[in-house]
Amino acid sequence: MGDKHKKSAQTLPATLPANEKLKFSFEYYDKISDKYCLSSWQQREIRNALLRLQDICTKSYNDLARDRKVYHFYEVVWEKTIKKTGFPDKRLEKLSAFHFALLGINNQKARVFGAYSTGTFYIVWFDFNHEIWPVELKHT
């Protein structure tokens, strides 16, 4: 069976600024759902998540794309998620949806889902248990 992210790794949206350092925005953060809210995490995990976001802000889109296996930085394929209709704010449909890992948090399961446009990653969800895009178990 092929790489589950193979399509995303080969086709990167052309509108993304390749070398600009990432900025984060909470403009489209999902304030309605508590399930994917950072405030439900333990204090140490929140601190570590913010430190990881601070580290990622030193990276460009090219850096993340080049090291995509380290950061688990991939375009979202909604059909493979539990959120088949995408983000709750439909204004994000015009943007490219991505997710990445918050390394070092919850045994590498924690993910951030959001949309990316012109150097800004719009954070929508913090998925502590990797529930939004479940991993297919290998060799079971």
Secondary structure, DSSP 8 states (H G I E B T S, - for coil): ---TTHHHHH---TTS-SSSB-EEE-TT---S-STT-GGGS-HHHHHHHHHHHHHHTT-BHHHHHHTHHHHT-EE--GGGSS-TT--SSGGGGGSEEEEEE-TTSTTTT-EEEEEEETTEEEEEEEETTS-SS----S--
